[in-house]
Amino acid sequence: MRLQDKVAVITGAASGMGKAMAILFAKEGAKVVVSDIHEEAAGQTAAEIKAAGGTAIAVKTNVAVEADIQHLIDHTVTEFGTVDILVNNAGIMDNFEPAGDIQDESWERIFAVNTTSVMRATRKVLPIFLEKKKGVIVNVASAGGLYGARAGAIYTASKHAVVGFTKNTGFMYAKEGIRCNAIAPGGVETNIGSSMTRINEFGMGRIQAGLALNPRNGKPEEIARLALFLASDEASFINGTVVTADAAWTAY
Ligand SMILES: NC(=O)c1ccc[n+]([C@@H]2O[C@H](COP(=O)([O-])OP(=O)(O)OC[C@H]3O[C@@H](n4cnc5c(N)ncnc54)[C@H](O)[C@@H]3O)[C@@H](O)[C@H]2O)c1
């Protein structure tokens, strides 16, 4: 039991990697808060965990809304008394559009979900972590947060911002018992494609060359195992960094 009695908040936990993390963290003894904009699906994940003997609650959260983040953490404290682990996992794709085709609405929406939410949830849990002198944050960035064309310009910029925020937060609070790291997954078999509405053909054409280098796509569970490690005390010396999990896609 690597997370015995730890309280873990996971955003975007109704599907894909977040769901795999919720299930795995619960198996390892964590009390899991399954947070997602899709209330019913979040409830299903929590029910699955409980049916397997674990502890979980579902909390409807639109991570793009500050009041929802406040509620998520406040409700967690009411239910479980504290927060030990925050996984900022919720995220959406762009449509592979290059700079010239960006619409303000898309930029703002994607940054709100992928980036601003990470800042707000981190800001909200920090007083709890600082008081305990202990806490772990795991951000789900992307290979797109480290390299230039794993997605369109908005997604790429939004995840680069998460990487910078992760490093800054890790360093700033390194002497306060708090760790903050990010995961940079390559291609993973999830439902994220459903957040794409109309793919930009020019952008898709440019990205294609790099896609051919991807050795394989991963399973959500393969990312969940890395998240578990980073969230656990086994990763006590790992802070302010980004760990790729991409079958060597970015190694070329
Ligand atoms: N799938 C990949 O290939 C890949 C690669 C690198 C990084 N990522 C990142 O992994 C993370 C998880 O994505 P996934 O691939 O598991 O996708 P997914 O679509 O299967 O799961 C994402 C979850 O986030 C939720 N969500 C979306 N918008 C939300 C909002 N505003 N508020 C709360 N919840 C919201 C969705 O309802 C969904 O349950 C994302 O941050 C994504 O950018 C994915």
The ligand as an ORCA input file, in Angstrom:
! r2SCAN-3c Opt
* xyz 0 1
  N      -3.947     11.022    -24.646
  C      -2.784     11.482    -24.983
  O      -2.203     11.062    -25.986
  C      -2.117     12.551    -24.152
  C      -0.757     12.809    -24.350
  C      -0.123     13.748    -23.560
  C      -0.821     14.403    -22.567
  N      -2.140     14.146    -22.388
  C      -2.818     14.848    -21.300
  O      -3.332     13.899    -20.412
  C      -4.393     14.474    -19.644
  C      -5.543     13.494    -19.547
  O      -6.116     13.334    -20.816
  P      -6.589     11.926    -21.411
  O      -5.738     11.664    -22.587
  O      -6.706     10.923    -20.344
  O      -8.008     12.357    -22.001
  P      -9.525     11.955    -21.697
  O     -10.326     12.836    -22.577
  O      -9.723     10.481    -21.795
  O      -9.710     12.397    -20.175
  C      -9.721     13.742    -19.803
  C     -10.786     13.982    -18.764
  O     -10.768     15.383    -18.448
  C     -12.097     15.818    -18.333
  N     -12.209     17.254    -18.578
  C     -12.142     17.917    -19.767
  N     -12.349     19.220    -19.588
  C     -12.565     19.397    -18.262
  C     -12.855     20.518    -17.451
  N     -13.000     21.739    -17.981
  N     -13.005     20.335    -16.121
  C     -12.879     19.097    -15.572
  N     -12.637     18.004    -16.290
  C     -12.468     18.152    -17.611
  C     -12.869     15.025    -19.357
  O     -14.268     14.979    -19.064
  C     -12.205     13.658    -19.255
  O     -12.874     12.830    -18.318
  C      -4.701     15.797    -20.339
  O      -4.138     16.856    -19.600
  C      -4.013     15.672    -21.679
  O      -3.667     16.905    -22.226
  C      -2.809     13.244    -23.164
*
